[in-house]
Amino acid sequence: MTNRQILQAMSGLMAGMFVAILAGTVVANALPRIIADLGASQSSYTWVVTAELLAMTATVPLWGKLSDLYDKKLLLQLSLCMFVVGSLLAGFSHGVGLLIFSRVVQGAGAGGLTALAQVVMAAVIPPRKLGKYSGIFGAVFAVGTVAGPLIGGVLVDTSWLGWRWCFFIGIPFALLAIVLLQRTLNLPVVPRRNVPIDYLGALLIVAGICALLIWVSLAGNQFNWASWQTAALVTAGVMSLGAAVYVESRAAEPVIPLGIFRNRTVALTTVASLLVGVAMFGGTVFLSQYFQVSLGKSATVAGLMSLPMILGLLVSSTVAGQFISKTGRWKIHLVVGAAVMTAGLGLLATIGADTHFGVLSVYMAVLGVGVGMLMQNLVLAAQNDVPAAELGAATSVLSFFRSMGGSIGTSVLGAILAHRVTAEITKSLKESGVSAGAGQSTGHGVPDMTTLPTAMRSIVEHAYGTATADLFLVATPFALLALIVVLFIKEKPLKTTSGMERLTAESRDTAAAESHDTAAAAVPDSPRPVAASVDAMETTEAGKSLTPRTD
C-alpha cells in the first residue's frame, strides 16, 4: 500500500479507536447525575464502570484470535456495530439493570476495536515503517482522553441535552468509521484452514478473567480484601484459568496459543505490559481526584490539567516512531522510555497539596514522555517477532495484560489511597485538635469540599496530597521492574514486509509443502534400475572412480 492508501485506511481505524476511548472517558463526570436520575445505589455506580471494563478486557483475546482466522475488516465493522447497539441501549435506559447490560455490550465492542485496530495496522504496514504512524495513535489517545470528560461535563450541564447524549455522542463516529473502513480498507483474502473454534477454552478464559477482575474491582469497597468473597472469586478465577490452560494446550486452534510464550520477545513484552499497566494506569487514574480535592479545581479544569502528560506522550511516541522508522533501532527507545517513566513516577511521589502547577506539569510531562516511548513500541517488538498467522493473538495478549495490570493497579492503589487518607485525617485531627464536624471524609468516598469548614478543608487537602504521592511511590517499583524486563529483550531487525504479505507467503509455502507431500505419498515405492544406480554413483573406491561400462 502507498502512503496515501495507508493514511486513508487509518482514517477508519482512528475513528474506531476514538470511539473506544470515548466510551470509557465520556461518562466520568456524568455518572453521579446518571445514578441519581435512575434512583440507583452506590454499588450500581461501581457496576456501571466495572461492566464496561470487564467486557472489554475479557474479550480482547477472543477478538485477537478471531482476527487470525477470519476477515479482519468484517470483524472491525462487527465490533463497531456492537458498540452502536450498546450505546443506543444505554442512551434509552430507564433502569440501572439495562444500563449495566448495555455497558457490557459497549465493552465487548470496545474490546474488538482495541485489539483489531493494532492488528490491522500490523497487517498493512511493515514493522520498519510502523513507527512513524504511531504518532497518530498517540494523537487519538490524547484527544479521546482529554476531550471525553470535558464533553461529558458539558453534555450533563446543558439542560436541553442531558446525560443520555454521553452515550449517543459516539454513535456518529462509529457509523462514520464503518463507512470509512468499507471504502478505504482493502485487505486481500488469504485462505485459511477450516478449523473448529475452541468455544470451551474461550468460555473458561472469559470466566476466569471476569472472576479475577470482579475481585480486584470490588475488593476494598464492597467487601474486605480478606473475606469469603475474596476466597470464592480467587478460587473460581484460578480454577477456571487452570482448566483453560489444560484445554488450550490440547485444542487444534486455541484462543491463546500457549506456544507464543515460548518466544522470548513475546513473553518479556507481555510481562512488561502488565507492569506498565499497574504503574501507569494505577498511578495516573487518581490524578483528577487529586486536582479536584487537594488543589481545589473544578472537574473541567482538572481535565485540562492532565494535558502536560498527554502532550508528553504524544510528542515522544511521534518522535520515537520517526527515529525507529529511520534507523530500524527500537530497543533503545524501550529502555529509555522505561527509565524515564520510572523517573516520572518517582518525581510525582514528591507532590503535595502545595505543589505548584508548573512543577507538577514538568513531572507529568516526564511521565508522559516515558510512557509514549515504551507502551506502543512493546507491541511493535512483539509483532515483529511472531509469524504473521499469530499477529492477532500476540497483539491481543499484550493489550489484555496491559488492561489487566491497569485494573489490578487501580483497585489495589485505590484501597491504599482510602487507607492513607483515613490515617492522615485521623492523625491531623489529633495533632490539631480540630473537630471533624459534618462532611468528614473517612477515605471511603470523595468529600464535598464546599461543605467543609476551612480548618477541616485544609486537613483533607493535605491528606489527599500525601496519599496521592504515596500511590506514585508504590507504583515506582513496578516501573523499575518493567525497565529490568525490557533490558532482557533481544533486539531483532525490523521486518520490511507487512503482515498480509508475510501471511500470503506463509500460506503459499504451506500449500506448496502439503502439495509436495501429497505427490510424494502418491508415488509407489519401486526398486531403482541398476544402471541408474551405477550412473548416479560419484564415490570413489580405493582412489578410483566408479563409472558405468559403456560397451
C-alpha positions as CSV (number, residue, x, y, z in Angstrom):
1,M,0.0,0.0,0.0
2,T,1.2,3.5,-0.8
3,N,1.5,6.1,2.0
4,R,-1.8,7.7,0.8
5,Q,-3.6,4.4,0.9
6,I,-2.3,3.7,4.4
7,L,-3.5,7.1,5.6
8,Q,-6.9,6.6,4.0
9,A,-7.3,3.2,5.7
10,M,-6.1,4.6,9.0
11,S,-8.9,7.2,8.9
12,G,-11.5,4.5,9.7
13,L,-9.2,2.8,12.2
14,M,-8.6,6.1,14.1
15,A,-12.4,6.9,14.1
16,G,-13.0,3.5,15.7
17,M,-10.2,4.0,18.2
18,F,-11.6,7.4,19.2
19,V,-15.0,5.7,19.8
20,A,-13.4,3.0,22.0
21,I,-11.6,5.7,24.1
22,L,-14.6,7.9,24.3
23,A,-16.7,5.1,25.7
24,G,-14.6,4.8,28.8
25,T,-13.9,8.5,29.4
26,V,-17.1,10.5,28.5
27,V,-19.2,9.2,31.4
28,A,-16.6,10.0,34.0
29,N,-18.2,13.3,35.0
30,A,-21.7,12.2,34.2
31,L,-22.1,9.1,36.4
32,P,-23.2,10.9,39.6
33,R,-26.1,12.5,37.6
34,I,-26.9,9.2,35.8
35,I,-27.1,7.2,39.1
36,A,-29.2,9.9,40.7
37,D,-31.7,10.1,37.8
38,L,-32.1,6.3,37.7
39,G,-32.5,6.1,41.5
40,A,-29.7,3.6,41.8
41,S,-27.3,2.7,44.7
42,Q,-23.6,3.3,45.1
43,S,-23.0,-0.4,44.2
44,S,-24.7,0.2,40.9
45,Y,-22.4,3.2,40.3
46,T,-19.5,0.8,40.7
47,W,-21.0,-1.8,38.3
48,V,-21.7,0.8,35.6
49,V,-18.0,1.4,35.5
50,T,-16.8,-2.2,36.1
51,A,-19.2,-3.8,33.5
52,E,-17.6,-2.0,30.5
53,L,-14.0,-2.7,31.8
54,L,-14.8,-6.4,32.4
55,A,-16.3,-6.9,28.9
56,M,-13.5,-5.0,27.2
57,T,-10.6,-6.8,28.9
58,A,-12.2,-10.2,28.8
59,T,-13.0,-10.1,25.1
60,V,-9.7,-8.7,23.8
61,P,-8.0,-12.2,23.4
62,L,-11.1,-13.5,21.7
63,W,-11.1,-10.7,19.1
64,G,-7.4,-11.2,18.6
65,K,-7.8,-14.9,17.8
66,L,-10.7,-14.4,15.5
67,S,-8.6,-11.9,13.5
68,D,-6.2,-14.7,12.8
69,L,-9.0,-16.9,11.4
70,Y,-11.5,-14.5,9.7
71,D,-11.8,-11.3,7.8
72,K,-10.3,-8.5,9.9
73,K,-12.3,-5.8,8.2
74,L,-15.6,-7.6,8.8
75,L,-14.7,-8.1,12.5
76,L,-13.8,-4.4,12.9
77,Q,-17.2,-3.4,11.5
78,L,-18.9,-6.0,13.7
79,S,-17.3,-4.6,16.8
80,L,-18.4,-1.1,15.8
81,C,-22.0,-2.3,15.3
82,M,-21.9,-3.9,18.8
83,F,-20.8,-0.5,20.1
84,V,-23.6,1.3,18.4
85,V,-26.2,-1.2,19.8
86,G,-24.8,-0.8,23.3
87,S,-24.8,3.0,23.0
88,L,-28.4,3.0,21.9
89,L,-29.4,0.7,24.8
90,A,-27.5,2.9,27.3
91,G,-29.0,6.1,26.0
92,F,-32.5,4.9,26.2
93,S,-32.1,3.1,29.6
94,H,-34.8,3.8,32.2
95,G,-33.3,1.4,34.7
96,V,-29.9,0.6,36.0
97,G,-30.2,-3.1,35.0
98,L,-30.5,-2.3,31.3
99,L,-27.7,0.4,31.7
100,I,-25.3,-2.2,33.1
101,F,-26.2,-4.7,30.3
102,S,-25.7,-2.0,27.7
103,R,-22.2,-1.2,29.1
104,V,-21.3,-4.9,28.7
105,V,-22.3,-4.7,25.0
106,Q,-20.3,-1.5,24.7
107,G,-17.3,-3.0,26.4
108,A,-17.3,-6.0,24.1
109,G,-17.4,-3.7,21.0
110,A,-14.6,-1.6,22.5
111,G,-12.5,-4.7,23.1
112,G,-12.7,-5.5,19.5
113,L,-11.7,-2.0,18.5
114,T,-8.8,-2.0,20.9
115,A,-7.4,-5.3,19.7
116,L,-8.2,-5.2,16.0
117,A,-7.0,-1.7,15.2
118,Q,-3.4,-2.6,16.1
119,V,-3.7,-6.0,14.3
120,V,-4.9,-4.3,11.1
121,M,-2.1,-1.7,11.3
122,A,0.5,-4.5,11.6
123,A,-1.2,-6.4,8.7
124,V,-0.9,-3.5,6.2
125,I,2.3,-1.7,7.4
126,P,5.7,-3.4,7.7
127,P,7.2,-3.1,11.2
128,R,10.1,-1.0,9.8
129,K,7.6,1.7,8.7
130,L,5.0,1.2,11.5
131,G,6.8,3.6,13.9
132,K,6.2,6.8,12.0
133,Y,2.4,6.2,12.2
134,S,2.4,5.6,15.9
135,G,2.1,9.4,16.5
136,I,-1.4,9.2,15.0
137,F,-2.4,6.6,17.6
138,G,-0.9,8.9,20.3
139,A,-2.9,11.9,18.9
140,V,-6.2,10.0,19.0
141,F,-5.4,8.7,22.5
142,A,-4.7,12.2,23.7
143,V,-7.8,13.8,22.2
144,G,-10.1,11.0,23.4
145,T,-8.6,11.0,26.9
146,V,-8.8,14.8,27.4
147,A,-12.0,15.5,25.4
148,G,-14.0,12.7,26.9
149,P,-14.5,14.0,30.4
150,L,-14.9,17.6,29.1
151,I,-17.6,16.5,26.6
152,G,-19.4,14.6,29.3
153,G,-19.4,17.5,31.7
154,V,-20.7,19.9,29.0
155,L,-23.5,17.5,28.0
156,V,-24.6,16.9,31.6
157,D,-24.7,20.6,32.4
158,T,-26.6,21.5,29.2
159,S,-30.3,21.4,30.0
160,W,-31.6,20.6,26.5
161,L,-29.1,17.7,26.1
162,G,-28.6,15.7,29.3
163,W,-26.6,12.6,30.3
164,R,-28.2,10.4,27.6
165,W,-26.1,12.2,25.0
166,C,-23.0,10.9,26.7
167,F,-23.9,7.6,25.0
168,F,-25.4,9.0,21.8
169,I,-22.4,11.2,21.1
170,G,-20.2,8.2,20.0
171,I,-22.7,6.8,17.5
172,P,-22.0,9.2,14.6
173,F,-18.3,8.5,15.0
174,A,-18.9,4.7,14.9
175,L,-21.1,4.9,11.8
176,L,-18.5,7.1,10.1
177,A,-15.8,4.5,11.0
178,I,-17.9,1.7,9.4
179,V,-18.3,3.7,6.2
180,L,-14.6,4.7,6.0
181,L,-13.5,1.1,6.7
182,Q,-15.7,-0.2,3.9
183,R,-14.4,2.4,1.4
184,T,-10.7,2.6,2.3
185,L,-9.6,-0.7,3.9
186,N,-8.9,-3.3,1.3
187,L,-7.3,-6.4,2.7
188,P,-6.5,-9.4,0.5
189,V,-8.4,-12.6,1.4
190,V,-5.9,-15.3,2.5
191,P,-7.4,-18.8,2.5
192,R,-7.3,-20.4,6.0
193,R,-7.7,-24.0,7.2
194,N,-11.2,-24.9,8.2
195,V,-10.7,-25.4,11.9
196,P,-13.2,-25.7,14.8
197,I,-13.4,-22.7,17.2
198,D,-12.3,-23.5,20.7
199,Y,-15.6,-22.5,22.5
200,L,-14.8,-24.3,25.7
201,G,-11.4,-22.6,26.0
202,A,-12.9,-19.2,25.3
203,L,-15.6,-19.7,27.9
204,L,-13.1,-20.8,30.6
205,I,-10.8,-17.8,29.8
206,V,-13.7,-15.3,30.0
207,A,-15.0,-16.9,33.2
208,G,-11.5,-16.8,34.9
209,I,-10.7,-13.3,33.8
210,C,-14.1,-12.0,34.9
211,A,-13.9,-13.6,38.3
212,L,-10.4,-12.1,39.0
213,L,-11.4,-8.7,37.6
214,I,-14.6,-8.6,39.7
215,W,-12.4,-9.4,42.7
216,V,-9.9,-6.6,42.2
217,S,-12.6,-4.1,41.2
218,L,-14.8,-4.6,44.3
219,A,-12.4,-5.7,47.0
220,G,-11.8,-3.0,49.4
221,N,-15.1,-1.2,48.5
222,Q,-17.9,-3.8,48.5
223,F,-16.1,-6.3,50.8
224,N,-12.8,-6.7,52.6
225,W,-9.7,-8.0,50.8
226,A,-9.6,-10.8,53.4
227,S,-13.1,-12.2,53.2
228,W,-15.1,-15.2,52.0
229,Q,-15.9,-13.2,48.8
230,T,-12.2,-12.9,48.0
231,A,-11.6,-16.6,48.6
232,A,-14.5,-17.6,46.4
233,L,-13.7,-15.3,43.5
234,V,-10.0,-16.0,43.5
235,T,-10.6,-19.8,43.7
236,A,-13.1,-19.6,40.9
237,G,-10.8,-17.5,38.7
238,V,-7.7,-19.6,39.3
239,M,-9.5,-22.9,38.7
240,S,-11.1,-21.6,35.5
241,L,-7.8,-20.3,34.1
242,G,-6.1,-23.5,35.1
243,A,-8.7,-25.5,33.2
244,A,-8.4,-23.1,30.3
245,V,-4.6,-23.8,30.1
246,Y,-5.3,-27.5,30.0
247,V,-7.9,-27.1,27.3
248,E,-5.8,-24.7,25.3
249,S,-2.8,-27.0,25.3
250,R,-4.9,-29.7,23.5
251,A,-7.0,-27.6,21.2
252,A,-6.4,-27.7,17.5
253,E,-6.7,-23.9,17.2
254,P,-6.5,-22.4,20.7
255,V,-7.8,-18.9,21.5
256,I,-4.4,-18.1,23.1
257,P,-1.7,-20.3,21.6
258,L,0.4,-21.2,24.5
259,G,3.3,-21.7,22.2
260,I,3.7,-18.0,21.6
261,F,5.0,-17.6,25.2
262,R,8.0,-19.8,24.2
263,N,9.0,-16.8,22.2
264,R,11.3,-14.8,24.4
265,T,10.3,-11.4,23.0
266,V,6.5,-12.1,23.4
267,A,7.0,-13.4,27.0
268,L,9.1,-10.4,28.1
269,T,6.9,-7.8,26.4
270,T,3.8,-9.4,28.0
271,V,5.4,-9.1,31.5
272,A,6.5,-5.5,30.7
273,S,3.0,-4.6,29.5
274,L,1.4,-6.0,32.7
275,L,3.9,-3.9,34.8
276,V,3.3,-0.8,32.7
277,G,-0.5,-1.2,33.2
278,V,0.0,-1.4,37.0
279,A,2.4,1.6,37.2
280,M,0.9,3.9,34.6
281,F,-2.9,3.4,34.8
282,G,-2.9,2.6,38.5
283,G,-1.0,5.7,39.4
284,T,-2.5,8.3,37.0
285,V,-6.2,7.4,37.4
286,F,-6.2,9.2,40.7
287,L,-4.6,12.4,39.4
288,S,-8.0,14.0,38.5
289,Q,-9.2,13.4,42.1
290,Y,-6.0,15.0,43.4
291,F,-6.6,18.1,41.2
292,Q,-10.2,18.5,42.5
293,V,-9.8,17.6,46.2
294,S,-6.3,18.6,47.1
295,L,-5.8,21.5,44.7
296,G,-9.5,22.7,44.7
297,K,-10.0,22.7,41.0
298,S,-13.3,22.1,39.1
299,A,-13.9,18.9,37.1
300,T,-13.3,20.8,33.8
301,V,-10.1,22.4,34.9
302,A,-8.9,19.0,36.3
303,G,-9.4,17.5,32.9
304,L,-7.3,20.3,31.3
305,M,-4.6,19.9,33.9
306,S,-3.7,16.5,32.6
307,L,-2.6,18.0,29.2
308,P,1.1,18.1,30.0
309,M,1.2,14.3,30.4
310,I,-0.9,13.7,27.3
311,L,1.3,16.1,25.3
312,G,4.4,14.4,26.5
313,L,3.0,11.1,25.4
314,L,2.0,12.4,22.0
315,V,5.4,14.1,21.3
316,S,7.6,11.2,22.5
317,S,5.6,8.5,20.7
318,T,5.7,10.5,17.4
319,V,9.5,11.3,17.7
320,A,10.4,7.8,18.7
321,G,8.4,6.4,15.9
322,Q,10.2,8.5,13.3
323,F,13.6,7.5,14.7
324,I,12.6,3.8,14.7
325,S,11.4,4.0,11.0
326,K,14.6,5.8,10.0
327,T,17.2,3.8,11.9
328,G,15.5,0.4,12.5
329,R,16.7,0.5,16.1
330,W,13.9,0.1,18.7
331,K,15.3,-1.4,21.9
332,I,17.0,1.8,23.0
333,H,13.6,3.6,23.0
334,L,12.1,0.8,25.2
335,V,15.0,1.1,27.7
336,V,15.0,5.0,27.8
337,G,11.2,5.0,27.9
338,A,11.1,2.6,30.9
339,A,13.8,4.6,32.7
340,V,12.0,8.0,32.1
341,M,8.7,6.5,33.2
342,T,10.3,5.3,36.4
343,A,11.8,8.8,37.0
344,G,8.4,10.5,36.3
345,L,6.7,8.3,38.9
346,G,9.4,8.9,41.3
347,L,9.1,12.7,40.8
348,L,5.3,12.6,41.3
349,A,5.9,10.7,44.6
350,T,7.1,14.1,46.0
351,I,4.0,16.1,45.3
352,G,1.7,17.5,48.0
353,A,-1.2,19.9,48.5
354,D,1.0,22.9,48.0
355,T,2.9,21.8,44.8
356,H,3.0,24.5,42.2
357,F,1.3,23.5,38.9
358,G,4.4,24.4,36.9
359,V,6.4,21.8,38.8
360,L,3.6,19.4,38.6
361,S,3.4,19.9,34.8
362,V,7.0,19.0,34.4
363,Y,6.6,15.9,36.4
364,M,3.6,14.8,34.4
365,A,5.3,15.6,31.1
366,V,8.3,13.4,32.1
367,L,5.9,10.5,32.9
368,G,4.1,11.0,29.6
369,V,7.4,11.0,27.6
370,G,8.4,7.7,29.2
371,V,5.0,6.1,28.6
372,G,4.9,7.3,25.0
373,M,8.3,5.8,24.2
374,L,7.5,2.5,25.9
375,M,3.9,1.4,25.6
376,Q,3.3,1.3,21.8
377,N,6.8,0.0,21.0
378,L,6.3,-3.0,23.2
379,V,3.6,-4.0,20.8
380,L,5.9,-3.3,17.8
381,A,8.6,-5.6,19.2
382,A,6.2,-8.5,19.7
383,Q,4.5,-8.1,16.3
384,N,7.9,-8.1,14.6
385,D,8.9,-11.4,16.2
386,V,5.9,-13.7,15.6
387,P,4.6,-15.5,12.5
388,A,2.0,-13.5,10.6
389,A,-0.6,-16.1,11.4
390,E,-0.2,-15.2,15.1
391,L,-0.2,-11.4,14.8
392,G,-3.7,-11.2,16.3
393,A,-3.1,-13.5,19.2
394,A,0.2,-11.8,20.1
395,T,-1.2,-8.3,19.9
396,S,-4.3,-9.1,21.9
397,V,-2.3,-10.8,24.6
398,L,-0.2,-7.7,25.2
399,S,-3.3,-5.5,25.2
400,F,-5.1,-7.8,27.6
401,F,-2.2,-8.0,30.1
402,R,-1.9,-4.2,30.0
403,S,-5.6,-3.7,30.7
404,M,-5.4,-6.4,33.4
405,G,-2.5,-4.6,35.0
406,G,-4.4,-1.3,34.9
407,S,-7.4,-3.0,36.6
408,I,-5.3,-4.5,39.3
409,G,-3.3,-1.3,39.8
410,T,-6.4,0.8,40.0
411,S,-8.1,-1.4,42.6
412,V,-5.1,-2.1,44.8
413,L,-3.9,1.5,44.7
414,G,-7.4,2.8,45.3
415,A,-7.6,0.7,48.5
416,I,-4.2,2.1,49.6
417,L,-5.4,5.6,48.9
418,A,-8.5,5.2,51.1
419,H,-6.4,3.8,53.9
420,R,-3.8,6.5,53.7
421,V,-6.4,9.3,53.6
422,T,-8.2,7.9,56.7
423,A,-4.9,7.6,58.5
424,E,-3.7,11.1,57.6
425,I,-7.0,12.8,58.5
426,T,-7.1,10.9,61.9
427,K,-3.5,11.9,62.6
428,S,-4.0,15.6,61.6
429,L,-7.2,15.8,63.7
430,K,-5.4,14.5,66.8
431,E,-2.5,16.9,66.3
432,S,-4.6,20.0,65.7
433,G,-7.5,19.3,68.0
434,V,-10.0,20.3,65.2
435,S,-13.4,18.8,65.3
436,A,-14.2,17.0,62.1
437,G,-17.9,18.1,62.0
438,A,-20.2,17.4,59.2
439,G,-18.7,16.2,55.9
440,Q,-15.7,14.5,57.4
441,S,-14.2,12.1,54.9
442,T,-13.1,8.7,56.1
443,G,-11.4,7.9,52.8
444,H,-14.3,5.7,51.5
445,G,-15.7,8.5,49.3
446,V,-14.7,11.7,47.7
447,P,-15.6,14.6,50.0
448,D,-17.6,17.6,49.0
449,M,-15.1,20.3,49.7
450,T,-17.7,23.1,49.6
451,T,-19.4,21.7,52.7
452,L,-16.3,21.5,54.9
453,P,-15.1,24.2,57.4
454,T,-11.9,26.0,56.5
455,A,-9.8,24.1,59.1
456,M,-11.2,20.8,58.0
457,R,-10.7,21.6,54.3
458,S,-7.0,22.2,54.8
459,I,-6.7,18.8,56.6
460,V,-8.5,16.9,53.8
461,E,-6.4,18.7,51.1
462,H,-3.2,17.7,52.9
463,A,-4.4,14.1,53.4
464,Y,-5.2,13.7,49.7
465,G,-2.0,15.3,48.6
466,T,0.1,13.0,50.9
467,A,-1.9,9.9,49.9
468,T,-1.6,10.6,46.2
469,A,2.1,11.0,46.5
470,D,2.3,7.6,48.3
471,L,0.4,6.0,45.3
472,F,3.1,7.1,42.9
473,L,5.8,5.9,45.4
474,V,4.1,2.4,45.4
475,A,3.9,2.5,41.5
476,T,7.5,3.4,41.0
477,P,9.0,-0.1,41.8
478,F,6.6,-1.6,39.2
479,A,8.1,0.7,36.6
480,L,11.6,-0.2,37.7
481,L,10.7,-3.9,37.2
482,A,9.5,-3.1,33.7
483,L,12.9,-1.5,33.0
484,I,14.7,-4.6,34.2
485,V,12.4,-6.8,32.0
486,V,13.0,-4.6,28.9
487,L,16.8,-4.9,29.3
488,F,16.5,-8.7,28.6
489,I,14.6,-8.2,25.4
490,K,16.8,-9.1,22.4
491,E,16.7,-6.6,19.6
492,K,16.0,-8.1,16.2
493,P,15.9,-6.3,12.8
494,L,12.5,-4.9,11.9
495,K,10.9,-6.8,9.0
496,T,10.3,-4.8,5.8
497,T,7.2,-6.7,4.7
498,S,3.7,-6.2,6.1
499,G,1.7,-8.9,8.0
500,M,-0.6,-9.6,5.0
501,E,2.5,-10.1,2.7
502,R,4.1,-12.4,5.2
503,L,0.8,-14.3,5.7
504,T,0.4,-14.7,2.0
505,A,3.9,-16.0,1.7
506,E,3.5,-18.4,4.6
507,S,0.2,-19.7,3.2
508,R,1.9,-20.3,-0.2
509,D,4.8,-22.1,1.4
510,T,2.4,-24.3,3.5
511,A,0.3,-25.1,0.4
512,A,3.4,-26.0,-1.6
513,A,4.7,-28.2,1.2
514,E,1.4,-30.0,1.5
515,S,1.2,-30.5,-2.3
516,H,4.7,-31.9,-2.3
517,D,3.9,-34.3,0.5
518,T,0.8,-35.4,-1.2
519,A,2.6,-36.0,-4.5
520,A,5.4,-37.9,-2.8
521,A,2.9,-40.1,-1.0
522,A,1.1,-41.0,-4.3
523,V,4.2,-42.4,-5.9
524,P,4.6,-46.1,-5.1
525,D,8.0,-47.4,-3.9
526,S,9.9,-49.3,-6.6
527,P,13.4,-50.7,-7.0
528,R,15.7,-48.4,-8.8
529,P,17.3,-49.7,-12.1
530,V,20.8,-51.0,-11.6
531,A,22.2,-48.9,-14.5
532,A,20.6,-45.7,-13.0
533,S,22.1,-46.6,-9.6
534,V,25.5,-47.0,-11.1
535,D,25.3,-43.9,-13.2
536,A,24.4,-41.9,-10.0
537,M,27.5,-43.0,-8.2
538,E,30.1,-40.3,-7.7
539,T,32.0,-42.0,-5.0
540,T,35.5,-43.4,-5.2
541,E,36.7,-46.8,-4.1
542,A,40.5,-47.3,-3.4
543,G,41.2,-44.0,-5.1
544,K,39.5,-45.0,-8.4
545,S,36.3,-43.6,-9.9
546,L,33.5,-46.0,-10.2
547,T,32.0,-45.4,-13.7
548,P,29.5,-47.5,-15.7
549,R,30.6,-49.6,-18.6
550,T,29.8,-48.1,-22.0
551,D,30.0,-51.3,-24.1
